Amino acid sequence: MTVTFSKKVTVTFFVTFLLFVLLAGVPLFSQSVMSLDEAVSALGGSGKVELRWDPFLASGTLVAGEREAAFISGRAGESGMVLLDHREVLNLPLPYLEKGILRFPELFVNQLGRSFGLYTDEYGDNSDKFRIAAIIIDPGHGGKDPGASATHTVDGKTIDSVEKEIVLRASLMLYASLVAAYPDKKIIITREEDTYLTLDERVDIANTVNLNKNEAAIFVSVHANSALTNTARGFEVWYLSPSFRREVIDRTLYPDSEDILPILNSMLEEELTTESILLADAILKRLEEAVGKQTLSRGLKAEEWFVVKNARMPSVLVELGFVSNETEALMMNDEAHLKKASDALYKGISDFVTFFERSGGFTIPQ
């Protein structure tokens, strides 16, 4: 048996607390209770089950292999919400503290045992693991929409820099790297040539990817920047502003949960925001490593870009540099520089995928 302590207040536990308040039930008249050792034994035995306990919030997570159940302790006999595997909300008798010792209602332990077993039976030994199943790469603009453009004259030679062309070349390099690295995943690029897609069409491609219950997708939109001044330079990665409110939950998955749908939606919003920031940060760090000495890192930024706010998954928008800046325009027209940048995007995405899958995932499946 392993007990770990943390004072980190996560978004999941914060929302879990709100759900606990709303869903707290009527105390049960009589309950058999178990000690921590007895609960661990019933759920799989010492070495197979871990309790992660946060004394600051009086909350915990029971982890058994790929299964986990998050709860906030209540009073003896009190029922409340238990979040199972980030995918299901159960209303169960809650564990509670008695003279500083955590007690587990037998019904709580038995239900978790059955639920853990149910998921194993339904999905098999390995298919129940959370994974990134699809990566969508979106080269911005295209066709009749050139995006940003600029013309520079260097040593008597005129050089045109057009965003739609630059980002397509970089995105095709990125696409090839992802296809080679992840033959088990769906690698999708919204356009492979100079074609025009509306913003709605790009988002629809992402949102209609077929995913299983335990699978998630990520969306990366690739762009080049421009400014009124030719001194502006650098790369940056954008994610959706956390203050932007939207509906991202599939209501058909919760037909009997109308009362708590707003809270479940808020949970998913917070999860997607957190993951988008992690994805953006991973990409930014790799860009800094790859091309940070040649140009400037402008950091992480938040904005309500159409494709980012309407893709129901972790989503980011990358600006590779400024076509309005002569130095950067020349770099972005150089295949070797574009390869460095695309490799950085690949490594950042790979870093996020590895973290997501090794941690067991934390996006609520849709």
VOPAGU-2260 file (C-alpha; in pm, 1 decimal, decimal comma):
REM VOPAGU-2260
SITE   aa  ch    i         X         Y         Z
SITE  MET   A    0       0,0       0,0       0,0
SITE  THR   A    1     130,8     342,6     -95,8
SITE  VAL   A    2      -0,7     672,5      36,6
SITE  THR   A    3     114,2     993,8    -127,0
SITE  PHE   A    4      36,4    1347,9     -14,3
SITE  SER   A    5      -5,5    1662,1    -221,8
SITE  LYS   A    6    -121,7    2015,4    -150,3
SITE  LYS   A    7    -173,0    2095,2    -516,8
SITE  VAL   A    8    -528,8    2216,1    -573,0
SITE  THR   A    9    -621,3    2085,3    -916,3
SITE  VAL   A   10    -905,2    2203,0   -1134,3
SITE  THR   A   11   -1057,8    1857,2   -1122,9
SITE  PHE   A   12   -1076,3    1852,2    -743,3
SITE  PHE   A   13   -1211,6    2208,8    -734,0
SITE  VAL   A   14   -1499,9    2116,5    -961,5
SITE  THR   A   15   -1535,1    1784,5    -781,7
SITE  PHE   A   16   -1595,1    1982,5    -463,0
SITE  LEU   A   17   -1873,8    2180,3    -631,5
SITE  LEU   A   18   -2034,1    1860,0    -753,2
SITE  PHE   A   19   -2003,2    1711,9    -407,1
SITE  VAL   A   20   -2194,1    2006,2    -261,6
SITE  LEU   A   21   -2471,7    1977,4    -517,9
SITE  LEU   A   22   -2503,2    1601,8    -516,1
SITE  ALA   A   23   -2463,6    1529,4    -144,9
SITE  GLY   A   24   -2729,2    1276,3     -51,1
SITE  VAL   A   25   -2920,1    1167,7     257,2
SITE  PRO   A   26   -2719,5     979,9     522,4
SITE  LEU   A   27   -2765,4     604,9     520,2
SITE  PHE   A   28   -2904,4     445,1     833,4
SITE  SER   A   29   -2652,3     165,6     864,1
SITE  GLN   A   30   -2327,2     100,4     687,2
SITE  SER   A   31   -2043,8    -142,4     736,1
SITE  VAL   A   32   -1708,5      31,5     708,7
SITE  MET   A   33   -1355,9     -73,7     619,5
SITE  SER   A   34   -1012,8      48,1     716,4
SITE  LEU   A   35    -774,5     165,4     444,9
SITE  ASP   A   36    -594,7    -170,3     448,6
SITE  GLU   A   37    -924,2    -357,7     413,6
SITE  ALA   A   38   -1037,6    -132,8     127,7
SITE  VAL   A   39    -705,5    -175,8     -50,5
SITE  SER   A   40    -727,0    -552,3      -9,4
SITE  ALA   A   41   -1081,6    -561,7    -145,7
SITE  LEU   A   42    -986,6    -354,8    -450,2
SITE  GLY   A   43    -686,2    -560,1    -548,8
SITE  GLY   A   44    -437,1    -582,8    -268,5
SITE  SER   A   45    -131,5    -393,1    -148,7
SITE  GLY   A   46     102,5    -303,7    -432,2
SITE  LYS   A   47    -184,2    -290,9    -681,9
SITE  VAL   A   48    -385,4     -11,0    -522,1
SITE  GLU   A   49    -262,0     335,1    -425,3
SITE  LEU   A   50    -434,7     607,4    -225,4
SITE  ARG   A   51    -334,9     961,7    -320,9
SITE  TRP   A   52    -455,3    1172,9     -30,2
SITE  ASP   A   53    -466,5    1552,0     -13,3
SITE  PRO   A   54    -495,0    1656,9     354,3
SITE  PHE   A   55    -549,2    2020,5     258,1
SITE  LEU   A   56    -873,8    1942,8      72,1
SITE  ALA   A   57    -950,6    1621,1     262,6
SITE  SER   A   58    -984,1    1458,9     -79,8
SITE  GLY   A   59    -836,9    1149,7    -231,5
SITE  THR   A   60    -798,6     933,4    -537,8
SITE  LEU   A   61    -790,6     555,5    -527,5
SITE  VAL   A   62    -579,2     423,8    -814,6
SITE  ALA   A   63    -586,9      60,2    -920,8
SITE  GLY   A   64    -381,5      11,7   -1235,6
SITE  GLU   A   65    -549,3     224,3   -1503,7
SITE  ARG   A   66    -862,3     273,0   -1289,9
SITE  GLU   A   67    -909,2     563,1   -1052,9
SITE  ALA   A   68   -1183,1     713,6    -838,8
SITE  ALA   A   69   -1166,0    1071,0    -703,8
SITE  PHE   A   70   -1365,3    1170,7    -395,0
SITE  ILE   A   71   -1391,2    1428,1    -118,8
SITE  SER   A   72   -1442,0    1284,8     227,4
SITE  GLY   A   73   -1775,4    1353,8     392,1
SITE  ARG   A   74   -1935,9    1289,9     727,2
SITE  ALA   A   75   -2015,4     942,0     853,9
SITE  GLY   A   76   -2319,7     810,9     664,3
SITE  GLU   A   77   -2313,0    1086,8     404,7
SITE  SER   A   78   -2340,7    1023,7      30,0
SITE  GLY   A   79   -2186,0    1232,5    -244,1
SITE  MET   A   80   -2018,5    1238,4    -580,6
SITE  VAL   A   81   -1733,6    1008,1    -683,7
SITE  LEU   A   82   -1567,1    1077,3   -1020,1
SITE  LEU   A   83   -1473,8     746,7   -1179,5
SITE  ASP   A   84   -1198,4     742,1   -1442,9
SITE  HIS   A   85   -1281,6    1100,6   -1548,4
SITE  ARG   A   86   -1575,3     955,4   -1736,6
SITE  GLU   A   87   -1858,7     870,1   -1498,2
SITE  VAL   A   88   -2019,0    1032,0   -1195,6
SITE  LEU   A   89   -2135,2     798,9    -918,2
SITE  ASN   A   90   -2337,6     892,2    -610,3
SITE  LEU   A   91   -2203,1     674,1    -325,9
SITE  PRO   A   92   -2157,3     668,7      52,3
SITE  LEU   A   93   -1841,5     873,2     102,6
SITE  PRO   A   94   -1523,3     782,6     290,0
SITE  TYR   A   95   -1493,2     986,8     608,6
SITE  LEU   A   96   -1240,0    1074,8     875,6
SITE  GLU   A   97   -1288,9     932,8    1224,5
SITE  LYS   A   98   -1036,9    1065,1    1478,2
SITE  GLY   A   99    -797,8    1130,4    1192,6
SITE  ILE   A  100    -836,7     780,9    1044,0
SITE  LEU   A  101    -997,1     737,9     701,9
SITE  ARG   A  102   -1293,4     497,3     694,4
SITE  PHE   A  103   -1441,9     347,3     377,5
SITE  PRO   A  104   -1810,8     244,2     359,7
SITE  GLU   A  105   -1840,2    -110,4     234,7
SITE  LEU   A  106   -2090,6      -3,3     -30,6
SITE  PHE   A  107   -1837,4     250,6    -161,7
SITE  VAL   A  108   -1566,0     -14,0    -190,7
SITE  ASN   A  109   -1794,6    -278,6    -340,9
SITE  GLN   A  110   -1930,6     -41,3    -604,6
SITE  LEU   A  111   -1582,0      68,4    -703,6
SITE  GLY   A  112   -1472,1    -292,4    -728,2
SITE  ARG   A  113   -1764,3    -372,5    -958,0
SITE  SER   A  114   -1708,5     -60,5   -1168,8
SITE  PHE   A  115   -1337,8    -129,0   -1206,8
SITE  GLY   A  116   -1418,0    -483,5   -1314,1
SITE  LEU   A  117   -1689,5    -366,4   -1553,0
SITE  TYR   A  118   -1451,1    -141,9   -1742,5
SITE  THR   A  119   -1195,1    -420,5   -1764,6
SITE  ASP   A  120   -1457,1    -660,2   -1902,5
SITE  GLU   A  121   -1595,7    -404,7   -2146,9
SITE  TYR   A  122   -1272,1    -273,0   -2290,8
SITE  GLY   A  123   -1024,1    -554,4   -2234,1
SITE  ASP   A  124    -684,8    -548,2   -2071,5
SITE  ASN   A  125    -527,6    -267,6   -2278,1
SITE  SER   A  126    -800,9     -98,6   -2480,6
SITE  ASP   A  127    -930,1      82,8   -2171,6
SITE  LYS   A  128    -621,1     299,7   -2147,4
SITE  PHE   A  129    -666,3     664,7   -2231,5
SITE  ARG   A  130    -482,1     758,9   -2547,1
SITE  ILE   A  131    -448,4    1023,7   -2812,6
SITE  ALA   A  132    -608,5     850,7   -3109,4
SITE  ALA   A  133    -609,6    1137,9   -3359,0
SITE  ILE   A  134    -389,0    1439,1   -3434,5
SITE  ILE   A  135    -533,0    1703,0   -3667,3
SITE  ILE   A  136    -290,8    1941,6   -3839,6
SITE  ASP   A  137    -449,2    2249,9   -3994,7
SITE  PRO   A  138    -237,6    2457,1   -4236,6
SITE  GLY   A  139    -403,3    2799,0   -4224,3
SITE  HIS   A  140    -563,8    2973,5   -4524,4
SITE  GLY   A  141    -527,4    2830,6   -4877,1
SITE  GLY   A  142    -674,2    2872,9   -5224,0
SITE  LYS   A  143    -837,8    3213,7   -5267,9
SITE  ASP   A  144    -731,6    3306,5   -4912,0
SITE  PRO   A  145    -355,4    3372,8   -4915,0
SITE  GLY   A  146    -335,8    3486,3   -4552,5
SITE  ALA   A  147     -55,1    3727,7   -4468,8
SITE  SER   A  148     185,2    3820,7   -4747,5
SITE  ALA   A  149     480,1    4050,0   -4803,8
SITE  THR   A  150     737,5    4125,8   -5072,3
SITE  HIS   A  151    1101,7    4192,5   -4991,3
SITE  THR   A  152    1389,6    4287,2   -5218,6
SITE  VAL   A  153    1721,8    4135,0   -5123,3
SITE  ASP   A  154    2036,9    4190,1   -5332,4
SITE  GLY   A  155    1819,1    4303,9   -5619,9
SITE  LYS   A  156    1605,3    3991,0   -5603,4
SITE  THR   A  157    1231,8    4012,0   -5524,8
SITE  ILE   A  158    1106,7    3754,0   -5277,1
SITE  ASP   A  159     737,3    3697,2   -5213,1
SITE  SER   A  160     637,9    3546,5   -4879,0
SITE  VAL   A  161     284,8    3409,3   -4867,1
SITE  GLU   A  162     144,0    3259,0   -4549,8
SITE  LYS   A  163     -66,2    2987,6   -4713,9
SITE  GLU   A  164     241,4    2849,9   -4893,9
SITE  ILE   A  165     477,5    2866,8   -4596,7
SITE  VAL   A  166     241,9    2694,6   -4353,1
SITE  LEU   A  167     146,7    2424,5   -4601,8
SITE  ARG   A  168     511,6    2327,6   -4652,3
SITE  ALA   A  169     574,7    2319,4   -4276,5
SITE  SER   A  170     252,7    2126,9   -4210,8
SITE  LEU   A  171     329,9    1861,8   -4472,6
SITE  MET   A  172     668,7    1804,4   -4308,0
SITE  LEU   A  173     497,4    1776,1   -3970,0
SITE  TYR   A  174     233,3    1542,0   -4112,3
SITE  ALA   A  175     499,8    1309,7   -4255,4
SITE  SER   A  176     683,2    1295,9   -3921,2
SITE  LEU   A  177     365,4    1213,6   -3728,8
SITE  VAL   A  178     256,5     944,2   -3975,2
SITE  ALA   A  179     596,2     776,5   -3945,1
SITE  ALA   A  180     600,9     798,5   -3564,9
SITE  TYR   A  181     239,9     699,5   -3492,4
SITE  PRO   A  182     114,1     429,8   -3731,7
SITE  ASP   A  183    -151,9     341,7   -3473,7
SITE  LYS   A  184    -305,9     690,8   -3469,3
SITE  LYS   A  185    -517,5     885,9   -3714,2
SITE  ILE   A  186    -298,5    1164,4   -3849,3
SITE  ILE   A  187    -517,6    1409,8   -4037,5
SITE  ILE   A  188    -421,7    1721,0   -4232,4
SITE  THR   A  189    -705,2    1953,1   -4331,0
SITE  ARG   A  190    -549,3    2038,0   -4668,8
SITE  GLU   A  191    -263,1    1881,1   -4863,3
SITE  GLU   A  192    -247,6    2137,7   -5141,3
SITE  ASP   A  193    -344,2    2495,1   -5222,8
SITE  THR   A  194    -715,2    2453,2   -5160,8
SITE  TYR   A  195    -964,6    2677,1   -4982,6
SITE  LEU   A  196   -1146,5    2560,1   -4670,4
SITE  THR   A  197   -1383,7    2763,8   -4460,1
SITE  LEU   A  198   -1318,0    2787,6   -4087,0
SITE  ASP   A  199   -1629,4    2579,0   -4024,4
SITE  GLU   A  200   -1502,4    2305,3   -4255,2
SITE  ARG   A  201   -1171,8    2288,7   -4071,3
SITE  VAL   A  202   -1345,3    2255,1   -3735,4
SITE  ASP   A  203   -1589,6    1996,0   -3871,2
SITE  ILE   A  204   -1297,9    1779,6   -3986,3
SITE  ALA   A  205   -1165,5    1780,9   -3630,7
SITE  ASN   A  206   -1494,2    1737,8   -3445,5
SITE  THR   A  207   -1621,4    1451,4   -3661,2
SITE  VAL   A  208   -1320,7    1224,0   -3608,2
SITE  ASN   A  209   -1451,8     891,1   -3482,0
SITE  LEU   A  210   -1321,5     825,0   -3130,0
SITE  ASN   A  211   -1386,7     551,0   -2877,9
SITE  LYS   A  212   -1486,9     630,6   -2519,4
SITE  ASN   A  213   -1129,3     620,0   -2395,9
SITE  GLU   A  214    -976,5     817,7   -2682,6
SITE  ALA   A  215    -901,9    1185,3   -2741,7
SITE  ALA   A  216    -781,9    1404,0   -3027,4
SITE  ILE   A  217    -569,4    1718,4   -3048,6
SITE  PHE   A  218    -581,3    2004,5   -3299,9
SITE  VAL   A  219    -283,6    2215,5   -3412,8
SITE  SER   A  220    -339,5    2507,2   -3649,6
SITE  VAL   A  221     -25,9    2641,3   -3823,0
SITE  HIS   A  222       5,9    3005,8   -3931,0
SITE  ALA   A  223     252,3    3283,1   -4013,6
SITE  ASN   A  224     217,4    3632,2   -3873,3
SITE  SER   A  225     228,6    3986,1   -4007,9
SITE  ALA   A  226     244,4    4336,8   -3860,5
SITE  LEU   A  227     226,9    4698,6   -3974,0
SITE  THR   A  228     586,1    4744,7   -3863,7
SITE  ASN   A  229     866,0    4544,6   -4023,9
SITE  THR   A  230    1049,2    4514,6   -3690,8
SITE  ALA   A  231     795,7    4278,8   -3531,2
SITE  ARG   A  232     939,1    3928,6   -3512,6
SITE  GLY   A  233     921,3    3595,5   -3334,7
SITE  PHE   A  234     711,6    3283,6   -3294,3
SITE  GLU   A  235     424,3    3233,6   -3050,7
SITE  VAL   A  236     167,2    2971,8   -2953,1
SITE  TRP   A  237    -193,8    3056,6   -2875,8
SITE  TYR   A  238    -459,8    2873,1   -2675,1
SITE  LEU   A  239    -821,5    2958,6   -2599,1
SITE  SER   A  240    -874,0    3221,0   -2332,1
SITE  PRO   A  241    -984,9    3041,1   -2012,0
SITE  SER   A  242   -1257,0    3303,7   -1960,0
SITE  PHE   A  243   -1435,5    3205,8   -2282,3
SITE  ARG   A  244   -1747,0    3001,2   -2208,0
SITE  ARG   A  245   -1877,6    2739,0   -2452,0
SITE  GLU   A  246   -2067,7    2410,8   -2457,3
SITE  VAL   A  247   -1830,7    2124,0   -2525,7
SITE  ILE   A  248   -2014,6    1832,1   -2369,0
SITE  ASP   A  249   -2220,0    1582,5   -2566,9
SITE  ARG   A  250   -2558,2    1597,7   -2394,1
SITE  THR   A  251   -2666,9    1265,1   -2542,3
SITE  LEU   A  252   -2409,4    1090,3   -2321,0
SITE  TYR   A  253   -2587,8    1212,4   -2005,9
SITE  PRO   A  254   -2963,6    1178,8   -2073,0
SITE  ASP   A  255   -3047,2    1144,1   -1704,1
SITE  SER   A  256   -2815,4    1414,5   -1574,1
SITE  GLU   A  257   -2981,6    1737,4   -1686,6
SITE  ASP   A  258   -2938,5    1901,9   -1347,3
SITE  ILE   A  259   -2561,6    1858,6   -1341,7
SITE  LEU   A  260   -2487,4    1908,3   -1713,4
SITE  PRO   A  261   -2368,3    2268,6   -1660,6
SITE  ILE   A  262   -2115,8    2148,5   -1403,1
SITE  LEU   A  263   -2002,8    1854,5   -1615,0
SITE  ASN   A  264   -1960,7    2096,5   -1905,5
SITE  SER   A  265   -1752,0    2327,1   -1685,1
SITE  MET   A  266   -1535,4    2031,4   -1586,5
SITE  LEU   A  267   -1470,3    1948,0   -1949,8
SITE  GLU   A  268   -1401,7    2312,4   -2034,0
SITE  GLU   A  269   -1142,3    2328,8   -1758,3
SITE  GLU   A  270    -986,6    1998,3   -1865,3
SITE  LEU   A  271    -956,6    2113,0   -2228,6
SITE  THR   A  272    -811,7    2447,9   -2124,2
SITE  THR   A  273    -551,0    2280,5   -1903,8
SITE  GLU   A  274    -454,5    2037,2   -2176,8
SITE  SER   A  275    -441,0    2309,6   -2441,9
SITE  ILE   A  276    -201,5    2509,6   -2225,0
SITE  LEU   A  277      16,0    2201,7   -2170,4
SITE  LEU   A  278      18,4    2130,2   -2545,0
SITE  ALA   A  279      99,5    2494,5   -2625,1
SITE  ASP   A  280     378,6    2501,5   -2368,4
SITE  ALA   A  281     531,0    2177,8   -2499,2
SITE  ILE   A  282     537,3    2315,1   -2855,8
SITE  LEU   A  283     674,9    2653,1   -2747,2
SITE  LYS   A  284     962,0    2493,6   -2556,0
SITE  ARG   A  285    1061,4    2284,3   -2856,2
SITE  LEU   A  286    1047,8    2588,7   -3085,9
SITE  GLU   A  287    1270,3    2775,7   -2841,7
SITE  GLU   A  288    1520,5    2490,6   -2852,3
SITE  ALA   A  289    1514,8    2463,4   -3230,2
SITE  VAL   A  290    1502,8    2822,5   -3356,6
SITE  GLY   A  291    1519,7    3037,4   -3044,1
SITE  LYS   A  292    1871,9    3152,5   -3127,3
SITE  GLN   A  293    1770,9    3268,1   -3474,9
SITE  THR   A  294    1460,8    3459,0   -3370,1
SITE  LEU   A  295    1248,0    3559,9   -3072,6
SITE  SER   A  296    1007,3    3361,0   -2857,9
SITE  ARG   A  297     697,4    3572,2   -2798,4
SITE  GLY   A  298     563,0    3319,7   -2550,2
SITE  LEU   A  299     221,4    3169,5   -2482,7
SITE  LYS   A  300     -84,6    3380,5   -2553,0
SITE  ALA   A  301    -460,0    3344,8   -2509,5
SITE  GLU   A  302    -719,2    3445,8   -2768,5
SITE  GLU   A  303   -1055,3    3333,8   -2902,1
SITE  TRP   A  304    -947,4    3222,3   -3247,7
SITE  PHE   A  305   -1234,3    3054,2   -3435,3
SITE  VAL   A  306   -1071,4    2716,2   -3491,3
SITE  VAL   A  307    -936,7    2700,8   -3135,4
SITE  LYS   A  308   -1264,1    2788,6   -2964,3
SITE  ASN   A  309   -1478,4    2559,1   -3182,2
SITE  ALA   A  310   -1262,9    2245,9   -3184,4
SITE  ARG   A  311   -1390,1    2029,5   -2896,8
SITE  MET   A  312   -1047,3    1901,8   -2797,9
SITE  PRO   A  313    -711,6    2039,0   -2679,8
SITE  SER   A  314    -635,6    2298,4   -2948,1
SITE  VAL   A  315    -357,6    2546,1   -3021,4
SITE  LEU   A  316    -261,8    2790,6   -3294,0
SITE  VAL   A  317     107,1    2834,0   -3380,2
SITE  GLU   A  318     252,7    3146,1   -3545,4
SITE  LEU   A  319     587,2    3049,7   -3699,8
SITE  GLY   A  320     712,3    3404,2   -3757,9
SITE  PHE   A  321     640,0    3735,3   -3934,3
SITE  VAL   A  322     632,4    3752,8   -4313,5
SITE  SER   A  323     642,9    4132,3   -4271,9
SITE  ASN   A  324     990,8    4101,0   -4118,0
SITE  GLU   A  325    1252,2    4060,5   -4389,8
SITE  THR   A  326    1482,4    3836,2   -4186,7
SITE  GLU   A  327    1204,3    3604,4   -4076,8
SITE  ALA   A  328    1045,7    3601,0   -4421,6
SITE  LEU   A  329    1375,7    3477,2   -4564,7
SITE  MET   A  330    1404,2    3213,2   -4291,2
SITE  MET   A  331    1050,5    3088,0   -4352,0
SITE  ASN   A  332    1122,2    3060,4   -4723,5
SITE  ASP   A  333    1422,9    2842,0   -4644,3
SITE  GLU   A  334    1345,2    2468,9   -4640,0
SITE  ALA   A  335    1609,6    2392,5   -4377,0
SITE  HIS   A  336    1458,3    2645,9   -4136,3
SITE  LEU   A  337    1106,6    2517,8   -4201,6
SITE  LYS   A  338    1226,9    2164,1   -4130,8
SITE  LYS   A  339    1367,0    2279,2   -3795,2
SITE  ALA   A  340    1037,3    2444,5   -3711,5
SITE  SER   A  341     826,5    2146,4   -3819,4
SITE  ASP   A  342    1051,7    1910,2   -3622,9
SITE  ALA   A  343     997,2    2130,7   -3317,9
SITE  LEU   A  344     620,6    2109,2   -3366,0
SITE  TYR   A  345     648,3    1732,2   -3395,3
SITE  LYS   A  346     857,3    1703,4   -3078,6
SITE  GLY   A  347     621,1    1929,1   -2883,1
SITE  ILE   A  348     319,2    1726,7   -2991,4
SITE  SER   A  349     504,9    1404,4   -2910,0
SITE  ASP   A  350     595,6    1535,8   -2564,3
SITE  PHE   A  351     229,2    1608,6   -2495,1
SITE  VAL   A  352     110,3    1271,4   -2628,3
SITE  THR   A  353     364,3    1087,9   -2411,4
SITE  PHE   A  354     265,4    1283,2   -2101,1
SITE  PHE   A  355    -106,9    1235,2   -2167,8
SITE  GLU   A  356     -84,8     862,0   -2225,8
SITE  ARG   A  357     159,7     784,5   -1944,3
SITE  SER   A  358     -51,0     979,1   -1696,6
SITE  GLY   A  359    -359,7     782,5   -1792,8
SITE  GLY   A  360    -520,0    1076,9   -1967,6
SITE  PHE   A  361    -728,8    1351,5   -1820,6
SITE  THR   A  362    -969,3    1466,3   -2091,7
SITE  ILE   A  363   -1327,8    1354,0   -2038,4
SITE  PRO   A  364   -1400,6    1138,4   -2347,1
SITE  GLN   A  365   -1675,2    1258,8   -2582,0
